[in-house]
Structures are given as C-alpha cells and as structure tokens.
Amino acid sequence: MNEHDWAAMADLLELEGAAHDHYLHQAIGQLREHDPLRVLDVGSGPGVAACELAAAFPRAEVTAVDGSAELLARAERRADRLGVRLRTSVAEFPADLAGLPRADLVWSGQTVHHVADQQDALNRLAGLLEPGGVLAIAEGGLPSRWLPRDLGFGRPGLQARLDAAMAEAFDRMRAELPGSVPVVEHWPRLLRAAGLTGTYSKSFLVEHPAPLAEQPRRWVRLWFQRMREALAESLDQDDLTTLDRLLDPDDPDGIDRRADLFLLATKTVHFGRNRP
Ligand SMILES: C[S@@+](CC[C@H](N)C(=O)[O-])C[C@H]1O[C@@H](n2cnc3c(N)ncnc32)[C@H](O)[C@@H]1O
C-alpha cells in the first residue's frame, strides 16, 4: 500500500462516493448492454461503486477488491444496508491482481493513479478480462467547484489556487511512489497499449445546486479539512485564514452553514474492450 492511510479516510471516501453517485449511475448505464456475469471493482474503497454495480447487475457476481480490509468491511456493511449481493477480496496492487478471477467487467475508480507504473497496472487489469470483457477506468475529469469566486472574505479566486496546490501535491504523490514511472496520461492510448480495442472516454456531470444537502455538505467539510492539512505548506497565510474561517462551525459564512455552498463536478471514465 502507498503512503495514504486509506482506512482513516473511510468516511471521506464513502461520503465522496455517495455525493458523486449520479456519475456512477450514468457511467454504469453505459455498460448495461454488456450484461456481465462477473464484475470486479478494483480499488473499491468503501464500495460505493461496487454496490451500484451490484444493483445494476443483480445476476452478476460482483467483487469489491481493495488492499484495505477495513474499507472492505465497510463495503460489506453498505451492501447489507442496500440489500445487494457483494463479495469482497483483499488484494495488494499490482502484485495480487493475477490471483483474481477473470471477469466480464472490471471497474476501477481513482485507483490506477496510486500505482507506481500505471501502464503495468492497466496491463494487469486488462489481463483479468474474459474475451469481449470491458475495462472501465475512472480517472481525471475537472476539479470540483463548491463556492462562489468571491466568498465575501479573503482574496477572490481561492478555488483556482487550491486547484494549483492540489495539482502540485498530486505530482509529488506520484513522484514519491517507490518505482514511480512517468507516463503521458492519455488513458485511451494506455488502454490500447494494454491490448484493448474500441477505447473511448466519456465525462459525466455531477450537480448539486445550492443550498447543498446535509450529506454532500459533510463530504465538502471533510475534503476542506483534508486540503487544509495537506496544503498547509503550499498556501499563503491569507488563504489558510480563509480556509480556517470556512471550517469554523460557528461562522455563519463557514461551509456548515452558508446557503450558497453547491457541488459541481465532472468525472471522466475511460472504456476499452478485450478482443472476443
Ligand atoms: C482514492 S480511493 C478510490 C476509492 C473508490 N474506487 C472511489 O472511486 O471513490 C483508492 C482506493 O484504492 C486502494 N488502493 C490504493 N493503492 C492500493 C494498492 N497499492 N493496493 C491495494 N489497494 C490500493 C485504497 O485502499 C483505496 O480504497
């Protein structure tokens, strides 16, 4: 596993998945015609996509695969709550991928970028496909938006500066993965290099207008807390003060209470098919 403490991020990951479930509905909708009988969600985390897959394909055996047993336990509880059939399997990537059963559909959301050699990871994921099977990789998209450009305090344009700092942090995260291999992140081309055909990318909009409901608002709070911690060295004092004010539960202009908080996001999924 890499440097993240994934289990400690369980609430963040589950709330994030739920806040973005509209994109999962749409992306999984693209796959309905394939009617898979065996499905793997590789890097499932707390199982939001895995449960959506299990609901969309009730005939299928769906397995959530992750390196974190704690997150998989969470996925099992989610499946019980939602009344869907879900299996789980602990596996470390990329080493344990070869031990997984072949599948008609392999889904992997926001996980390949945590593996040092992304092309190798895609090769191994493609190697799990049955003939004619589909690999769907959620990577990229656009940075999310939550707040007006001018918040009413601090320097306008905070979100653009957060994007820039996050991009730097992402770059550092990739560079620090042991054995990190730089690659042009042209996902359809990487999928073709993994031997897949008919590759394409499609983006899906997630829109929760203001005022944001309680559950996605909790995710925004956790995400801002994470940015405040992760970017403490990268942002200037003005922006850190603005973040502290946004995170103050007693401040009427903080994210817990302000009426203009929204969520606007775009998620991109890259699809490729194994030869029949
Ligand atoms: C950013 S989360 C994505 C969770 C979910 N797929 C989503 O889209 O929200 C990445 C997941 O990949 C798992 N993961 C990351 N690197 C891993 C590795 N090397 N081996 C096994 N699991 C790993 C983590 O435990 C975590 O659940």
The ligand as an SDF file (V2000), in Angstrom:
LIG
                    3D

 27 29  0  0  0  0  0  0  0  0999 V2000
   -8.9520    7.1090   -3.9670 C   0  0  0  0  0  0  0  0  0  0  0  0
   -9.5310    5.5900   -3.3570 S   0  0  0  0  0  0  0  0  0  0  0  0
  -10.8020    5.2150   -4.5540 C   0  0  0  0  0  0  0  0  0  0  0  0
  -11.9990    4.5560   -3.9330 C   0  0  0  0  0  0  0  0  0  0  0  0
  -13.1570    4.3470   -4.9220 C   0  0  0  0  0  0  0  0  0  0  0  0
  -12.7950    3.4930   -6.0110 N   0  0  0  0  0  0  0  0  0  0  0  0
  -13.6360    5.6870   -5.4700 C   0  0  0  0  0  0  0  0  0  0  0  0
  -13.6430    5.8750   -6.6930 O   0  0  0  0  0  0  0  0  0  0  0  0
  -14.0320    6.5390   -4.6650 O   0  0  0  0  0  0  0  0  0  0  0  0
   -8.2710    4.4610   -3.7830 C   0  0  0  0  0  0  0  0  0  0  0  0
   -8.5160    3.0470   -3.2380 C   0  0  0  0  0  0  0  0  0  0  0  0
   -7.5110    2.1920   -3.7420 O   0  0  0  0  0  0  0  0  0  0  0  0
   -6.9450    1.4100   -2.7020 C   0  0  0  0  0  0  0  0  0  0  0  0
   -5.5160    1.2680   -3.0220 N   0  0  0  0  0  0  0  0  0  0  0  0
   -4.6540    2.2480   -3.3690 C   0  0  0  0  0  0  0  0  0  0  0  0
   -3.4430    1.7650   -3.6290 N   0  0  0  0  0  0  0  0  0  0  0  0
   -3.5310    0.4340   -3.4260 C   0  0  0  0  0  0  0  0  0  0  0  0
   -2.6030   -0.6520   -3.5290 C   0  0  0  0  0  0  0  0  0  0  0  0
   -1.3450   -0.4500   -3.9030 N   0  0  0  0  0  0  0  0  0  0  0  0
   -3.0440   -1.8990   -3.2620 N   0  0  0  0  0  0  0  0  0  0  0  0
   -4.3220   -2.1220   -2.8890 C   0  0  0  0  0  0  0  0  0  0  0  0
   -5.2500   -1.1490   -2.7690 N   0  0  0  0  0  0  0  0  0  0  0  0
   -4.8540    0.1100   -3.0390 C   0  0  0  0  0  0  0  0  0  0  0  0
   -7.1700    2.1960   -1.4180 C   0  0  0  0  0  0  0  0  0  0  0  0
   -7.2660    1.3410   -0.2850 O   0  0  0  0  0  0  0  0  0  0  0  0
   -8.4520    2.9560   -1.7230 C   0  0  0  0  0  0  0  0  0  0  0  0
   -9.5790    2.2580   -1.2540 O   0  0  0  0  0  0  0  0  0  0  0  0
  1  2  1  0
  2  3  1  0
  2 10  1  0
  3  4  1  0
  4  5  1  0
  5  6  1  0
  5  7  1  0
  7  8  2  0
  7  9  1  0
 10 11  1  0
 11 12  1  0
 11 26  1  0
 12 13  1  0
 13 14  1  0
 13 24  1  0
 14 15  1  0
 14 23  1  0
 15 16  2  0
 16 17  1  0
 17 18  1  0
 17 23  2  0
 18 19  1  0
 18 20  2  0
 20 21  1  0
 21 22  2  0
 22 23  1  0
 24 25  1  0
 24 26  1  0
 26 27  1  0
M  CHG  2   2   1   9  -1
M  END
$$$$
